[in-house]
Amino acid sequence: MALLLHCGAAHVTYDELAHLPVPDARGSRHAVRPFVDDVDIVLDEFQSIGARVEDTADGVLSRDGMPARFFGLVDLRLPNVAAPTTTSA
């Protein structure tokens, strides 16, 4: 699976994502958590409805040496939904 990134973002593995530094909060109402926590929440929710995660692709845009934006792509197989078929033209 391919995730197209631009503007200086870079592909990262799950392990690399888990080891990225977490920026400081910008105020008392700004909760900060690692991007990998968001990935885990989403993947757990997919699995809780019976979806099978086939593949993932992740990317991060950093600014001033700190991760600033996360991009992710998930390939799923949903229960009771046939896998797509390909045809040649």
PyRosetta script that sets phi, psi and omega in degrees:
from pyrosetta import init, pose_from_sequence

init()
pose = pose_from_sequence("MALLLHCGAAHVTYDELAHLPVPDARGSRHAVRPFVDDVDIVLDEFQSIGARVEDTADGVLSRDGMPARFFGLVDLRLPNVAAPTTTSA")
pose.set_psi(1, 142.3)
pose.set_omega(1, -177.0)
pose.set_phi(2, -118.4)
pose.set_psi(2, 133.1)
pose.set_omega(2, 174.2)
pose.set_phi(3, -112.5)
pose.set_psi(3, 115.9)
pose.set_omega(3, -179.0)
pose.set_phi(4, -84.5)
pose.set_psi(4, 121.9)
pose.set_omega(4, -179.3)
pose.set_phi(5, -119.1)
pose.set_psi(5, 152.3)
pose.set_omega(5, 177.2)
pose.set_phi(6, -144.8)
pose.set_psi(6, -177.3)
pose.set_omega(6, 176.7)
pose.set_phi(7, 57.4)
pose.set_psi(7, 35.1)
pose.set_omega(7, 175.3)
pose.set_phi(8, 89.7)
pose.set_psi(8, -0.6)
pose.set_omega(8, 177.0)
pose.set_phi(9, -71.4)
pose.set_psi(9, 155.6)
pose.set_omega(9, -177.8)
pose.set_phi(10, -132.0)
pose.set_psi(10, 146.4)
pose.set_omega(10, 174.1)
pose.set_phi(11, -67.7)
pose.set_psi(11, 142.2)
pose.set_omega(11, 176.0)
pose.set_phi(12, -136.5)
pose.set_psi(12, 150.4)
pose.set_omega(12, 173.5)
pose.set_phi(13, -84.0)
pose.set_psi(13, 168.8)
pose.set_omega(13, 176.7)
pose.set_phi(14, -59.6)
pose.set_psi(14, -43.0)
pose.set_omega(14, 179.8)
pose.set_phi(15, -62.7)
pose.set_psi(15, -41.2)
pose.set_omega(15, 177.6)
pose.set_phi(16, -64.9)
pose.set_psi(16, -39.9)
pose.set_omega(16, 178.8)
pose.set_phi(17, -61.0)
pose.set_psi(17, -39.7)
pose.set_omega(17, -178.7)
pose.set_phi(18, -67.4)
pose.set_psi(18, -20.8)
pose.set_omega(18, -177.4)
pose.set_phi(19, -106.0)
pose.set_psi(19, 8.8)
pose.set_omega(19, 177.9)
pose.set_phi(20, -71.1)
pose.set_psi(20, 146.0)
pose.set_omega(20, 176.3)
pose.set_phi(21, -68.9)
pose.set_psi(21, 153.6)
pose.set_omega(21, 179.1)
pose.set_phi(22, -105.7)
pose.set_psi(22, 128.0)
pose.set_omega(22, -178.8)
pose.set_phi(23, -69.7)
pose.set_psi(23, 160.9)
pose.set_omega(23, 175.9)
pose.set_phi(24, -69.6)
pose.set_psi(24, 151.7)
pose.set_omega(24, 175.3)
pose.set_phi(25, -66.1)
pose.set_psi(25, 147.6)
pose.set_omega(25, -179.5)
pose.set_phi(26, -93.3)
pose.set_psi(26, 5.9)
pose.set_omega(26, -179.9)
pose.set_phi(27, 166.0)
pose.set_psi(27, 176.2)
pose.set_omega(27, -175.5)
pose.set_phi(28, -66.6)
pose.set_psi(28, -21.3)
pose.set_omega(28, -178.9)
pose.set_phi(29, -102.4)
pose.set_psi(29, 10.6)
pose.set_omega(29, -177.9)
pose.set_phi(30, -107.6)
pose.set_psi(30, 94.8)
pose.set_omega(30, 178.0)
pose.set_phi(31, -77.3)
pose.set_psi(31, 133.8)
pose.set_omega(31, -179.6)
pose.set_phi(32, -119.1)
pose.set_psi(32, 132.7)
pose.set_omega(32, 173.8)
pose.set_phi(33, -142.4)
pose.set_psi(33, 156.9)
pose.set_omega(33, 179.9)
pose.set_phi(34, -63.3)
pose.set_psi(34, 146.7)
pose.set_omega(34, 177.6)
pose.set_phi(35, -57.6)
pose.set_psi(35, -33.5)
pose.set_omega(35, -178.1)
pose.set_phi(36, -62.6)
pose.set_psi(36, -29.5)
pose.set_omega(36, 176.5)
pose.set_phi(37, -64.2)
pose.set_psi(37, -40.9)
pose.set_omega(37, 177.8)
pose.set_phi(38, -63.9)
pose.set_psi(38, -41.4)
pose.set_omega(38, 178.2)
pose.set_phi(39, -60.8)
pose.set_psi(39, -46.5)
pose.set_omega(39, -179.9)
pose.set_phi(40, -61.2)
pose.set_psi(40, -41.8)
pose.set_omega(40, 178.6)
pose.set_phi(41, -60.5)
pose.set_psi(41, -48.4)
pose.set_omega(41, -178.4)
pose.set_phi(42, -64.4)
pose.set_psi(42, -47.0)
pose.set_omega(42, -179.0)
pose.set_phi(43, -64.3)
pose.set_psi(43, -39.0)
pose.set_omega(43, 176.9)
pose.set_phi(44, -62.9)
pose.set_psi(44, -40.5)
pose.set_omega(44, 178.9)
pose.set_phi(45, -65.1)
pose.set_psi(45, -43.2)
pose.set_omega(45, 177.0)
pose.set_phi(46, -58.8)
pose.set_psi(46, -45.9)
pose.set_omega(46, -178.4)
pose.set_phi(47, -66.9)
pose.set_psi(47, -30.9)
pose.set_omega(47, -179.6)
pose.set_phi(48, -67.7)
pose.set_psi(48, -22.3)
pose.set_omega(48, 176.9)
pose.set_phi(49, -97.5)
pose.set_psi(49, 7.0)
pose.set_omega(49, 176.9)
pose.set_phi(50, 91.3)
pose.set_psi(50, 6.1)
pose.set_omega(50, 178.1)
pose.set_phi(51, -75.0)
pose.set_psi(51, 142.7)
pose.set_omega(51, 177.4)
pose.set_phi(52, -104.1)
pose.set_psi(52, 124.2)
pose.set_omega(52, 178.9)
pose.set_phi(53, -81.4)
pose.set_psi(53, 115.0)
pose.set_omega(53, -179.6)
pose.set_phi(54, -86.2)
pose.set_psi(54, -38.5)
pose.set_omega(54, -175.7)
pose.set_phi(55, -163.7)
pose.set_psi(55, 156.4)
pose.set_omega(55, 174.5)
pose.set_phi(56, -137.8)
pose.set_psi(56, 156.6)
pose.set_omega(56, 173.4)
pose.set_phi(57, -141.8)
pose.set_psi(57, 132.9)
pose.set_omega(57, -175.8)
pose.set_phi(58, -129.0)
pose.set_psi(58, 150.1)
pose.set_omega(58, 177.2)
pose.set_phi(59, -146.1)
pose.set_psi(59, 153.7)
pose.set_omega(59, -178.9)
pose.set_phi(60, -136.1)
pose.set_psi(60, 137.7)
pose.set_omega(60, 171.3)
pose.set_phi(61, -104.0)
pose.set_psi(61, 123.4)
pose.set_omega(61, 179.9)
pose.set_phi(62, -107.0)
pose.set_psi(62, 148.8)
pose.set_omega(62, 174.7)
pose.set_phi(63, -132.5)
pose.set_psi(63, 130.2)
pose.set_omega(63, -179.8)
pose.set_phi(64, 53.9)
pose.set_psi(64, 36.8)
pose.set_omega(64, 176.9)
pose.set_phi(65, 80.2)
pose.set_psi(65, 1.5)
pose.set_omega(65, -180.0)
pose.set_phi(66, -117.5)
pose.set_psi(66, 140.8)
pose.set_omega(66, 177.3)
pose.set_phi(67, -61.9)
pose.set_psi(67, 131.3)
pose.set_omega(67, -176.6)
pose.set_phi(68, -116.2)
pose.set_psi(68, -35.9)
pose.set_omega(68, -178.4)
pose.set_phi(69, -140.8)
pose.set_psi(69, 143.2)
pose.set_omega(69, 179.5)
pose.set_phi(70, -115.3)
pose.set_psi(70, 140.8)
pose.set_omega(70, 176.2)
pose.set_phi(71, -128.0)
pose.set_psi(71, 135.1)
pose.set_omega(71, -179.5)
pose.set_phi(72, -143.4)
pose.set_psi(72, 152.5)
pose.set_omega(72, 179.1)
pose.set_phi(73, -136.0)
pose.set_psi(73, 133.7)
pose.set_omega(73, -178.7)
pose.set_phi(74, -127.4)
pose.set_psi(74, 129.9)
pose.set_omega(74, 174.5)
pose.set_phi(75, -99.8)
pose.set_psi(75, 117.7)
pose.set_omega(75, -174.6)
pose.set_phi(76, -116.1)
pose.set_psi(76, 154.0)
pose.set_omega(76, 165.9)
pose.set_phi(77, -119.2)
pose.set_psi(77, 119.7)
pose.set_omega(77, -177.2)
pose.set_phi(78, -92.1)
pose.set_psi(78, 148.2)
pose.set_omega(78, 179.2)
pose.set_phi(79, -63.6)
pose.set_psi(79, 141.3)
pose.set_omega(79, 177.0)
pose.set_phi(80, 63.8)
pose.set_psi(80, 20.3)
pose.set_omega(80, 176.4)
pose.set_phi(81, -124.7)
pose.set_psi(81, 123.9)
pose.set_omega(81, -178.3)
pose.set_phi(82, -66.8)
pose.set_psi(82, 145.7)
pose.set_omega(82, 175.8)
pose.set_phi(83, -65.3)
pose.set_psi(83, 145.9)
pose.set_omega(83, 179.2)
pose.set_phi(84, -65.0)
pose.set_psi(84, 146.8)
pose.set_omega(84, 175.9)
pose.set_phi(85, -106.0)
pose.set_psi(85, 153.4)
pose.set_omega(85, 179.1)
pose.set_phi(86, -109.6)
pose.set_psi(86, 147.6)
pose.set_omega(86, 176.1)
pose.set_phi(87, -126.9)
pose.set_psi(87, 148.6)
pose.set_omega(87, 177.3)
pose.set_phi(88, -96.4)
pose.set_psi(88, 141.9)
pose.set_omega(88, -177.3)
pose.set_phi(89, -93.3)
pose.dump_pdb("model.pdb")
